[in-house]
Amino acid sequence: MNLVIDILRMLLDLVWWIIIIQAVLSWLIAFNVINTHNDFVRQIWIALDRMTLPLYRPIRRILPDFGGLDLSPLVVLVGLSILNRVLTEIQFSYYVM
């Protein structure tokens, strides 16, 4: 059971970092530090968008429109951290028994 929880926690960490990298990349694109005319940047942006869109879509339906501000990555990160905490508690409960 601990192996399964460890794998799930590693996957949650991977998703966490993918969301952080996408957020930083979106800021760099928004402030024109890098642009999507570069093929490498465009391919990374499209790949990250395809990975995170299934996570963001249900949250974007629920959240109200804030104009240019997208809070769905923040909501997903909070949800991931709650899920990680729950998995940690489950994992350590097996050590107590």
N, C-alpha and C positions, 0 to 999 in steps of 0.2 A: 504494500500500500504506500509506503514511503517513497518508493521509486516513482510511482505514478504521480504522486503529489509533487515530487521534485521536478519531474518532466513538465507538468502543468505550470509550475512556478517559473521554470526557465522560458517556456513559451510566452507567459505573461510578460516577463522581462524583455523578451525580444519584441513583442508588440509595443510595449512601452517605448523602447528606443526607436522603433520605426515611426511612431507618432511624433516623438520629439524631433527626429531628423526632418520629418515632413514639415513641422511647424517652423523650424529654423530655415529650411529651404524656401518656404513660402514667404517669410520675412525678407530673405535675401532677394527674392524675385520681386516682391512688392516695392522694395526700396532701390531697385535697379542696380544692385551690386553685381548680380549675375542675371542673365536673361535666358529666355527659353529658345533663342535663335541658335544657341549652341546645341548640337545634337545630343551630346552626352548629358547635359543638364536636362534637356527635354525628356530623354529616355528615363532618367532617374525620377523626374517629377511624375511622369505617366505611370511608372511602376509603383511608386509610393501611393499615388492616388488610387490605383486599382486595388492595392492591398488594404487601404483604409476606408474606402468608400462603403463597403458592406457594414463596417462598424458605425460609421457616421450617419448613414441614411435613416435608420429608425429614430435616432436622436434629433436629427434635423426636422423630422415630421412633427415632433412634440414641441421643441423649443420655438418660441416666437421669433419673428424676424427682427434682428438687431441691425439691419442695414449691412454694412461691410464687415461687421464683426461676427466671426463664426466661433461660437463657444462649444461646439460639439467635440472638438479634440479634448478640451478641458473636462467635459463630462465623462468622456471615455476614460481618460486618465484617472479620474476619481473612482470610477467603477472598477478599473483594473486594480487600483491600490486596495480597494475594499475586498475584492475577490482574492488578492494575494494575501491579505491579512487573514481572511477566513481559512484559506488553505494552510497558512502557517499555524493557526490555532488547531486545526484538525491534525496536522502532522505532529505537533508537540503533545497533543492529547494522547497519542499512541505511546509516547515515551513515558508518560506518567503511569499508565496502566501496567 
